Amino acid sequence: MSASAPALEVLADGPGVPLVIIDFIRISAGAGLGELLASAPADRPVYRADPVETLLRADRFRSATDLAEEYAAAVHRVRPALIVGYCSAAPVAIRTAELAGVPLALVEPTWPDRAAADHDFRGFRAALREDEPATVPLDADPARALSAMARTLDGDLDVFARANDLPDDERQDTREQLVDRYVAWLHVLLSASADPVPPRPADVVLASRDYAAEHPGVETLRLDLPAGEMPTAPVTRAALIALVDPTAALR
């Protein structure tokens, strides 16, 4: 990892009590939960940790706990009132909050397993190839599995480049903008799948009307929204801000 690359991206600034969100930049889908929180008219700092962006710089396999240690050190410096974890970032958010001693809210949390990583790996291969690629045997060890996935996707990129007559510079652009992100995402899933989820994962869970998982002993706030609208809906922002500032809705 580059020493100059900060663990936390600054999304908003201000004199209020900070929030930290652990989620993913929505490159193709536009603004996400981080941008939603940053748009709140509360004049407070909002910071984001994106595991995909962090793992794009990784030179070795990193576990969810390893990532959380890096994030917790940064969280200690900004002293947030709340950490928010979204979707598949939940495992890293849980461990970050534990290490930093900060309350945690999870939004539509999911617990990636090995099947999810294998499923997305097959989908990424299909996006790069027109033919039906041969099945690649993958090791049970997540680090070795990730290495095999990365090598395979690199080979699939060669097939894609030849099929589309890509010059070397466009092939490199495709690697950086697409394939490297595929590998970083698979890294996220494999890291999470190897890290067991604690029995009480958060202080609060925000759930859509479609959300089916249950978390005994955890307060669940269910919003009357479809899952796809959760990261962009003002009501989601209001519910999260109210956790740290109950008077915000009155102002």
Solvent accessible surface area in square Angstrom, and as a share of the most:
residue,aa,sasa,rsa
1,M,95,0.43
2,S,52,0.33
3,A,108,0.84
4,S,101,0.65
5,A,23,0.18
6,P,100,0.63
7,A,16,0.13
8,L,15,0.07
9,E,75,0.34
10,V,92,0.53
11,L,41,0.21
12,A,22,0.17
13,D,109,0.56
14,G,23,0.22
15,P,119,0.75
16,G,29,0.28
17,V,78,0.45
18,P,21,0.13
19,L,0,0.00
20,V,0,0.00
21,I,0,0.00
22,I,0,0.00
23,D,2,0.01
24,F,31,0.13
25,I,59,0.30
26,R,73,0.27
27,I,115,0.58
28,S,118,0.76
29,A,63,0.49
30,G,43,0.41
31,A,60,0.47
32,G,2,0.02
33,L,1,0.01
34,G,0,0.00
35,E,59,0.26
36,L,18,0.09
37,L,1,0.01
38,A,27,0.21
39,S,68,0.44
40,A,14,0.11
41,P,131,0.82
42,A,26,0.20
43,D,84,0.43
44,R,17,0.06
45,P,10,0.06
46,V,1,0.00
47,Y,36,0.14
48,R,9,0.03
49,A,0,0.00
50,D,9,0.05
51,P,0,0.00
52,V,10,0.06
53,E,51,0.23
54,T,3,0.02
55,L,8,0.04
56,L,62,0.31
57,R,71,0.26
58,A,28,0.22
59,D,121,0.63
60,R,141,0.52
61,F,51,0.21
62,R,17,0.06
63,S,45,0.29
64,A,0,0.00
65,T,52,0.30
66,D,31,0.16
67,L,1,0.01
68,A,0,0.00
69,E,94,0.42
70,E,31,0.14
71,Y,0,0.00
72,A,5,0.04
73,A,50,0.39
74,A,4,0.03
75,V,1,0.01
76,H,101,0.45
77,R,176,0.64
78,V,33,0.19
79,R,195,0.71
80,P,13,0.08
81,A,32,0.25
82,L,8,0.04
83,I,0,0.00
84,V,0,0.00
85,G,0,0.00
86,Y,35,0.13
87,C,40,0.24
88,S,13,0.08
89,A,0,0.00
90,A,0,0.00
91,P,1,0.01
92,V,5,0.03
93,A,0,0.00
94,I,3,0.01
95,R,25,0.09
96,T,0,0.00
97,A,8,0.06
98,E,108,0.48
99,L,86,0.43
100,A,12,0.10
101,G,66,0.63
102,V,22,0.13
103,P,71,0.44
104,L,6,0.03
105,A,0,0.00
106,L,0,0.00
107,V,0,0.00
108,E,16,0.07
109,P,2,0.01
110,T,55,0.32
111,W,78,0.28
112,P,14,0.09
113,D,77,0.40
114,R,61,0.22
115,A,67,0.52
116,A,35,0.27
117,A,0,0.00
118,D,35,0.18
119,H,117,0.52
120,D,35,0.18
121,F,8,0.03
122,R,143,0.52
123,G,39,0.38
124,F,36,0.15
125,R,20,0.07
126,A,63,0.49
127,A,64,0.49
128,L,5,0.03
129,R,51,0.18
130,E,180,0.81
131,D,81,0.42
132,E,159,0.71
133,P,28,0.18
134,A,81,0.63
135,T,129,0.75
136,V,40,0.23
137,P,120,0.75
138,L,47,0.24
139,D,59,0.31
140,A,92,0.71
141,D,47,0.24
142,P,31,0.19
143,A,36,0.28
144,R,147,0.54
145,A,0,0.00
146,L,17,0.08
147,S,53,0.34
148,A,13,0.10
149,M,0,0.00
150,A,32,0.25
151,R,162,0.59
152,T,22,0.13
153,L,0,0.00
154,D,44,0.23
155,G,32,0.31
156,D,1,0.01
157,L,0,0.00
158,D,48,0.25
159,V,38,0.22
160,F,56,0.23
161,A,10,0.08
162,R,168,0.61
163,A,73,0.56
164,N,76,0.39
165,D,125,0.65
166,L,40,0.20
167,P,67,0.42
168,D,125,0.65
169,D,95,0.49
170,E,81,0.37
171,R,48,0.18
172,Q,78,0.35
173,D,67,0.35
174,T,25,0.15
175,R,60,0.22
176,E,92,0.41
177,Q,128,0.57
178,L,66,0.33
179,V,3,0.02
180,D,49,0.25
181,R,51,0.19
182,Y,28,0.11
183,V,30,0.17
184,A,3,0.02
185,W,61,0.21
186,L,0,0.00
187,H,8,0.03
188,V,5,0.03
189,L,4,0.02
190,L,0,0.00
191,S,2,0.01
192,A,6,0.05
193,S,39,0.25
194,A,58,0.45
195,D,22,0.12
196,P,109,0.69
197,V,56,0.32
198,P,32,0.20
199,P,133,0.83
200,R,133,0.49
201,P,8,0.05
202,A,6,0.04
203,D,60,0.31
204,V,15,0.08
205,V,0,0.00
206,L,0,0.00
207,A,0,0.00
208,S,0,0.00
209,R,132,0.48
210,D,85,0.44
211,Y,27,0.10
212,A,94,0.73
213,A,45,0.35
214,E,146,0.66
215,H,23,0.10
216,P,115,0.72
217,G,67,0.64
218,V,13,0.08
219,E,99,0.44
220,T,58,0.34
221,L,54,0.27
222,R,123,0.45
223,L,23,0.11
224,D,116,0.60
225,L,24,0.12
226,P,40,0.25
227,A,39,0.30
228,G,63,0.61
229,E,85,0.38
230,M,0,0.00
231,P,1,0.01
232,T,62,0.36
233,A,10,0.08
234,P,86,0.54
235,V,71,0.41
236,T,0,0.00
237,R,52,0.19
238,A,57,0.44
239,A,19,0.15
240,L,0,0.00
241,I,8,0.04
242,A,39,0.30
243,L,60,0.30
244,V,38,0.22
245,D,25,0.13
246,P,103,0.65
247,T,69,0.40
248,A,24,0.19
249,A,89,0.69
250,L,156,0.78
251,R,186,0.68
